[in-house]
Amino acid sequence: MISSHLSVVSLRDLMLVQAVHRHGSFNSAARAMHISPSGLSHQVQKVEQALGAPLFERGGRRVVPTAGGQRLLEQIDAVLAAAEHLQQVARAGEVPFGGELRLGVPASLGPYLLPHLITPFPQHFPGTRLSLSEGKPRGLLRRLNEGELDAVLAPRVTPVSGIAMRPLFFEPWEVMFRADHALASKRSVDLEQLEASDATLMTESHCEDVLGGGHVQDVSLESLAALVELRGGYALVPALAHDRLASMPNIVLAKLKGQELGREIALYWRDATPWHEDVQNFAGLLRKLAKQRPGLRLIDEGA
C-alpha cells in the first residue's frame, strides 16, 4: 500500500526533484522549471518528508545527493520514465491502429501483394508501423483470435465467433508449365485440356475436387515451380505471383479459359478491436490496390 504521505506527491513534484539532481543547483533548476527557488525548495522538502529520507546535501556550492538519496533518485527516474511511457501509449490512440498494425498474410500472398502496399501504407496511415507475419491461413486466423495479430489477409472462410470479415478481391489461378510442356506455347488453356494426374497443387488451392485428382504439396510457390521444372506436368498458382514465377528459368504461365478457378481474399479482424474505422480504411486501401492489379476482380461486398 502507498502511504498517505506519498500519495499526495505528484509527478510534477518528482520532476522538480529530478531537475535539482540534473542541474546540481536549486536556482538553476528553478529557472528551468519556471518556479521560484523558495517554491522549489518547499516541493523538494515535501517529497523528502513523504519518503522519510533526505535526498540532497545542502549548503555546498553544488547540491549533491545523499547516499540514500542517490538510490531514491534512481527510483524517481524510473517512475517518471514509466509515466512517460504511459503517456506515449495513450497518445498512440491518436494515430491509426494505435501506432502499429500487426498484419498476418499467407506465404502464397504476402510476397506478391505486399510490395504494392509498402509505399502507400504510411501515406494513408501516418505514424503507424506495419508489422508483418507470414504463415498458413488457419494458423494466422488462430493467432488473430488469440490477440497476437490485429488483422489477417486470407482466403475467404466463414469466420468464427468474435471475428469479423470483409471480402476484398477474387484472384484467379493461372497454369504453370515447364517450358517443354505440350501446352506451354498457349497463352490460355481449357480446364479440359489438363490431365488431373499431372497436376501439382498447393494445399491452399482446394482444386483437387475440381480437377479430379492431383498431387497436393505443402510448399512455397517457388518450391512448387521447382517441382514442376523437375517433374513436368503443371500447377495452379495465384495470378499475383505471375511476374515472379514467369521470371524463373524453364517456367511459363497461361491463363485458364472457361470455368473460373481461383480464391477469394478477405480481411479479418476481431469484433472487439478499438480500431474499427482504421480497419475499414485499410480494407478500402487494399481494394483500391487490387483494382489496380491486372487479373484481380473486386468482390461485391454484398455477396
C-alpha positions in Angstrom: 0.0 0.0 0.0 1.2 3.5 -0.8 1.3 5.7 2.3 -1.0 8.7 2.6 2.1 10.9 2.8 3.5 9.6 -0.5 0.1 9.5 -2.2 -0.1 13.3 -2.2 3.3 13.6 -4.1 2.6 14.4 -7.7 4.6 13.7 -10.8 5.3 17.4 -11.0 6.9 17.1 -7.6 9.1 14.3 -8.8 10.1 16.2 -11.9 11.2 19.1 -9.7 13.4 16.7 -7.6 14.8 15.3 -10.8 15.6 18.8 -12.1 17.6 19.6 -9.0 19.6 16.5 -9.4 20.3 17.2 -13.1 21.3 20.8 -12.6 23.0 20.4 -9.2 21.6 23.7 -8.1 18.2 24.9 -6.8 18.5 28.2 -8.6 19.3 26.7 -12.0 16.6 24.0 -11.6 14.1 26.7 -10.5 14.8 28.7 -13.7 14.5 25.6 -15.9 11.2 24.5 -14.3 9.7 28.1 -14.2 9.3 28.1 -10.4 10.8 30.3 -7.6 13.8 28.9 -5.7 11.8 29.0 -2.5 8.8 27.2 -4.1 11.1 24.6 -5.5 12.8 24.1 -2.1 9.4 23.6 -0.5 8.3 21.0 -3.0 11.6 19.0 -2.6 11.1 19.1 1.1 7.6 17.8 0.6 9.0 14.8 -1.3 11.7 14.2 1.3 9.1 14.2 4.1 6.8 11.8 2.2 9.8 9.4 1.6 11.1 9.8 5.1 14.7 10.4 4.0 16.7 13.4 2.8 17.6 13.4 -0.9 20.2 16.1 -1.1 23.1 17.6 0.9 22.6 21.3 1.2 25.0 24.1 2.0 27.8 23.4 -0.5 28.4 25.2 -3.8 26.7 22.3 -5.6 23.7 20.3 -4.5 24.6 16.6 -4.4 22.5 13.6 -3.5 23.0 11.8 -0.2 24.0 8.1 -0.3 20.4 7.0 0.3 19.1 9.9 -1.9 21.0 8.5 -4.9 19.1 5.2 -4.7 15.8 7.0 -4.3 16.6 9.3 -7.2 17.2 6.3 -9.4 13.7 5.1 -8.5 12.2 8.5 -9.2 13.8 8.4 -12.6 12.2 5.0 -13.2 8.8 6.3 -12.1 9.0 9.3 -14.4 10.2 7.1 -17.3 7.2 4.8 -16.7 4.9 7.8 -16.7 6.3 9.0 -19.9 5.8 5.6 -21.5 2.2 5.6 -20.2 1.7 8.9 -21.9 3.2 7.6 -25.2 0.9 4.6 -25.1 -2.1 6.8 -24.5 -1.1 9.2 -27.3 -0.8 6.2 -29.6 -4.5 6.2 -29.7 -4.3 9.5 -31.7 -2.6 7.6 -34.6 -4.2 4.8 -36.7 -4.1 1.3 -35.1 -2.5 2.9 -32.0 0.8 3.2 -33.9 1.2 -0.4 -35.1 -0.8 -2.8 -37.3 0.2 -6.4 -36.8 -0.9 -8.0 -40.1 -0.8 -11.7 -40.9 -0.6 -12.8 -44.5 -0.3 -16.2 -46.2 3.1 -17.0 -47.7 1.4 -17.5 -51.0 0.1 -14.0 -51.0 2.4 -11.8 -48.9 5.4 -11.6 -51.2 3.3 -10.7 -54.2 0.8 -8.3 -52.7 2.9 -6.5 -50.0 5.3 -4.8 -52.4 2.3 -2.8 -53.7 1.3 -2.0 -50.1 4.5 -0.8 -48.5 4.7 2.6 -50.3 1.1 3.8 -49.9 0.6 2.5 -46.4 2.5 5.3 -44.5 0.7 7.8 -46.7 -2.7 6.6 -45.6 -1.7 5.7 -42.0 0.9 8.2 -40.9 2.8 7.4 -37.7 1.8 3.7 -37.9 4.3 0.9 -38.2 3.2 -2.1 -40.4 4.4 -5.3 -38.7 4.1 -8.4 -40.9 3.8 -12.1 -40.1 3.6 -14.9 -42.7 2.1 -18.3 -42.2 -0.7 -20.6 -43.2 -4.2 -19.1 -43.2 -5.5 -21.4 -40.4 -2.6 -20.6 -38.1 -2.9 -16.9 -38.8 -6.6 -16.8 -38.0 -5.9 -18.7 -34.8 -3.3 -16.1 -33.9 -5.8 -13.3 -34.7 -8.4 -14.9 -32.4 -5.8 -15.2 -29.6 -4.9 -11.5 -29.9 -1.4 -11.9 -31.4 -2.4 -10.2 -34.6 -4.6 -7.2 -35.3 -5.8 -8.3 -38.8 -5.3 -11.1 -41.3 -5.4 -11.4 -45.1 -6.5 -14.9 -46.0 -8.8 -16.8 -48.4 -12.4 -16.4 -47.6 -13.9 -18.7 -45.0 -16.8 -18.5 -42.6 -15.2 -16.6 -39.6 -15.6 -18.0 -36.1 -17.5 -16.1 -33.3 -15.8 -12.8 -32.4 -14.0 -12.4 -35.8 -15.3 -10.0 -38.4 -14.6 -10.3 -42.1 -14.7 -8.0 -45.2 -14.3 -9.5 -48.7 -11.7 -7.8 -50.8 -11.0 -9.4 -54.2 -11.0 -12.5 -56.3 -7.6 -13.8 -57.5 -7.8 -16.3 -60.4 -5.5 -19.3 -60.7 -3.1 -19.5 -63.6 -1.5 -22.6 -65.0 2.3 -23.0 -64.6 4.1 -25.4 -67.1 7.6 -26.5 -67.7 8.8 -24.8 -70.9 8.8 -28.1 -72.8 5.2 -29.0 -71.9 2.9 -29.6 -74.9 0.6 -26.7 -73.9 3.4 -24.3 -72.9 3.1 -22.3 -76.1 -0.6 -21.5 -75.4 -1.5 -18.1 -73.8 -4.6 -19.7 -72.3 -5.9 -23.3 -71.9 -9.1 -25.0 -71.2 -9.5 -27.0 -68.0 -10.5 -30.0 -70.1 -7.0 -29.9 -71.8 -5.3 -30.6 -68.4 -4.8 -34.1 -67.1 -5.6 -34.3 -63.4 -2.9 -36.8 -62.8 -0.3 -34.3 -64.0 -1.3 -31.6 -61.5 0.8 -30.4 -58.6 -1.3 -28.3 -56.3 -0.9 -26.1 -53.3 -2.7 -27.1 -50.1 -4.5 -23.7 -50.3 -5.8 -24.2 -53.8 -8.5 -26.8 -52.9 -8.7 -27.7 -56.6 -8.3 -31.5 -56.4 -12.0 -32.0 -56.4 -12.5 -29.8 -59.5 -9.6 -31.4 -61.4 -10.5 -34.9 -60.2 -7.0 -35.5 -58.7 -3.5 -34.2 -58.5 -0.6 -34.2 -56.1 -1.1 -31.8 -53.2 2.1 -30.2 -51.9 2.5 -28.1 -48.8 5.3 -25.9 -50.2 6.0 -22.3 -51.3 5.2 -21.2 -54.8 8.9 -21.1 -55.7 9.3 -24.7 -54.5 6.1 -25.6 -56.5 7.8 -24.1 -59.6 10.9 -26.2 -58.9 8.7 -29.3 -58.7 7.1 -28.6 -62.0 10.5 -28.0 -63.5 11.7 -31.3 -62.2 8.6 -33.4 -62.8 6.9 -31.7 -65.7 3.1 -31.6 -65.6 1.6 -28.4 -64.4 0.5 -26.5 -61.3 -2.2 -24.0 -60.5 -0.8 -20.8 -59.0 -2.3 -17.4 -57.9 -2.3 -14.6 -60.5 -0.5 -12.1 -58.3 2.6 -14.3 -58.4 2.7 -14.2 -62.3 5.7 -11.8 -62.7 7.8 -13.6 -60.1 7.1 -17.1 -61.4 7.3 -16.2 -65.1 10.8 -14.8 -64.5 12.1 -18.3 -63.4 14.0 -20.4 -65.9 12.1 -23.1 -67.8 8.7 -21.9 -66.4 5.8 -20.5 -68.4 2.3 -19.5 -67.4 -1.0 -19.5 -69.1 -4.5 -18.3 -68.2 -7.4 -20.6 -67.6 -10.3 -20.3 -70.1 -13.9 -21.2 -69.3 -14.5 -22.2 -65.7 -13.2 -19.6 -63.4 -11.0 -21.0 -60.7 -9.3 -19.0 -58.0 -9.5 -17.8 -54.4 -11.4 -15.0 -52.7 -9.2 -12.9 -50.4 -10.8 -11.3 -47.3 -9.6 -9.1 -44.4 -10.3 -10.5 -40.9 -10.2 -8.7 -37.6 -11.6 -9.1 -34.1 -15.0 -7.7 -33.4 -13.6 -6.1 -30.2 -10.9 -4.1 -31.9 -11.0 -0.4 -30.9 -9.8 0.5 -34.5 -13.0 -0.2 -36.4 -12.6 2.9 -38.6 -8.9 2.2 -39.2 -9.7 -1.4 -40.3 -12.3 -0.2 -42.8 -9.9 2.4 -44.2 -7.3 -0.3 -44.5 -9.7 -2.6 -46.3 -10.5 0.3 -48.6 -6.8 0.7 -49.4 -6.5 -3.0 -50.2 -9.5 -2.9 -52.5 -8.0 0.1 -54.3 -4.7 -1.7 -54.7 -6.5 -4.8 -56.0 -8.4 -2.7 -58.5 -5.0 -1.6 -60.0 -3.6 -5.1 -60.3 -4.2 -7.0 -63.6 -6.3 -10.1 -63.3 -7.9 -9.3 -59.9 -11.6 -8.6 -59.5 -13.2 -6.8 -56.6 -15.8 -8.8 -54.8 -19.2 -7.3 -54.4 -19.4 -6.5 -50.6 -23.0 -7.6 -50.5 -22.1 -11.0 -51.8 
